[in-house]
Amino acid sequence: MTMSAVPGPRGPVTRKDVARFAGVSTAVVSYVVNGGPKRVAPATEAKVQDAIRRLGYRPNAAARALKLGSSETIGLVIPDNSNPFFSLLAHAVEEAADGLGYALVLTNSDGNVAKERRNVRNLAARQVDGVIVSSVLMEPGVADFESAEVPVVLLNHSAEAPGFNSVGVDLVAGARAAVEHLIGHGHTRIALAMGTNTGNYYDGREEGWLQALAGAGLPEGPIVRTPFTREGGYAAGKRLLAGAERPTAIFATSDLQAVGILRALHEAGLSVPADMALASFDGSAEAEYSWPPLTTVRQPAKAMAEAAVNALIGTGRGNTPEHLIFPADLQVRQSCGCRRE
């Protein structure tokens, strides 16, 4: 058979078809497709790859997983991939997994605990090698993860979860740095736009806000609790402006909230930062490209994602579970009152 003769369609292309077309054994095709275990001469590999391309051969993923004992796939559960921070985090997880030869299956919990647990079970049923969960709860119950029958790593998780690998950021220190920066601009009435989580757990960003105010001998400013969304921020901004004692600065616990607050401030005819200073938390692209650009606490999404993937399928797999906390850094822009970055 010549290499130009491509057989007509007669059903799914098999490994035998590729072997026959390339003039090699099915074992050689297997070595090329699986990258081993035996080496194949470059010229022979080129013939096999050409046959695969011409015939449109697609390896059977289920059969490969059964043979290898691995699907070479991991799952990721996040609250909402329309949130720029979680979109950034998911992309970083996908890149880290791809670097180890794994594909990623992404699911959204939509901020719902029941859906989060269902997503984990569904991913486990699809025989993924493990699941990374960015929970909607500050302190998720681990019993559901223990029964998932696949390894689970908690990502964007600030509290230790005994028996599980977890990766998070220092929320308290990051928030404290942002509020201290606002205090450095002379603000003495600093409000908190606190995002609401599912459950009644304390958020470290609120603690950081309190610590900064107490450290400067300042009274607690007003607190408004709304969802971690643009709409939530917009509502928070309007409520803070309607309050009896209007603050002169606001710390928002997410960039999305801060974007909503900006709209409320602009609609009220206020100038940022001249009339109202603003700082936020996350470090997403929206913070950099809002107007004015937001001073924000940047979470190291890439490093966090790599640590989670490593704990799940990399060199940390099977080791004693660890709780890794990364420092956050303050990205100073114009919304706080600084003239330039």
Buried (B, 14 or more C-beta within 10 A) or exposed (E): EEEEEEEEEEEEBBBEBBBBBBBBEBEBBBBBBEEEEEEBEEEBBEBBBBBBEBBEBEBEEEEBBEEEEBBBBBBBBBBBBEBBBBBBBBBBBBBBBEEBEBEBBBBBBBBBBEBBBBBBBBBBEEBBBBBBBBBBBBBBEBEBBEEBEBBBBBBBBBBBBEEBBBBBBBBBBBBBBBBBBBBEBEBBBBBBBBBBBBEEEEBBBBBBBBBBBEEBEBEEBBBBBBBBBBEBBBBBBBBBBEEEEBBBBBBBBBBBBBBBBBBBBEEBEBEBBEEBBBBBBBBBEBBBEBEBBBBBBBBBBBBBBBBBBBBBBBEBBEEEBEBBBBEBBBBBBBBBBBEEE
